[in-house]
């Protein structure tokens, strides 16, 4: 399950990283920040989904082994 605090924290970290790595000659400030934050949030959602799938798989396997 997703928690808004988790997204907020990840967004702040992405913003700080974007601030640290921004290069004005590469494009606009707002576009770069949006890109960095958006991609970090997508990565977090993917990670959470993989963790959930992993947990469900092992729970299912553990349940099957106890039934045998």
C-alpha positions in Angstrom: 0.0 0.0 0.0 1.2 3.5 -0.8 1.5 6.1 1.8 1.5 9.8 1.0 4.3 10.5 3.4 6.5 8.1 1.5 5.8 9.9 -1.8 6.3 13.3 -0.2 9.7 12.3 1.2 10.8 10.7 -2.0 9.7 13.8 -3.9 11.7 16.1 -1.6 14.8 13.9 -2.0 14.4 14.0 -5.8 14.0 17.8 -5.7 17.2 18.1 -3.7 19.0 15.9 -6.1 17.7 17.9 -9.0 18.8 21.1 -7.4 22.3 19.6 -6.9 22.6 18.4 -10.5 20.7 21.0 -12.5 22.7 22.4 -15.5 21.1 25.6 -17.0 22.6 25.0 -20.4 20.7 21.6 -20.7 17.1 23.0 -20.3 14.6 24.8 -18.2 14.7 24.5 -14.4 11.0 23.6 -14.1 11.1 20.9 -16.7 14.2 19.3 -15.2 12.6 19.3 -11.7 9.4 17.8 -13.0 11.3 15.1 -14.9 13.4 14.1 -11.9 10.6 14.1 -9.4 8.2 12.2 -11.7 10.7 9.5 -12.5 11.7 9.1 -8.8 8.0 8.6 -7.9 7.5 6.1 -10.7 10.6 4.2 -9.5 9.2 4.1 -6.0 5.9 2.7 -7.3 7.7 0.0 -9.3 9.8 -0.9 -6.3 6.7 -1.1 -4.0 5.0 -3.3 -6.6 7.9 -5.7 -6.9 8.2 -5.9 -3.1 4.5 -6.7 -2.9 4.7 -9.4 -5.5 7.8 -10.9 -3.8 6.1 -10.9 -0.4 2.9 -12.5 -1.9 4.9 -15.2 -3.7 6.8 -16.2 -0.5 3.7 -16.1 1.6 2.0 -18.4 -0.9 5.0 -20.8 -1.0 5.2 -20.8 2.8 1.4 -21.6 3.1 1.8 -24.4 0.6 4.7 -26.0 2.5 2.7 -25.9 5.8 -0.3 -27.6 4.1 1.8 -30.6 2.9 
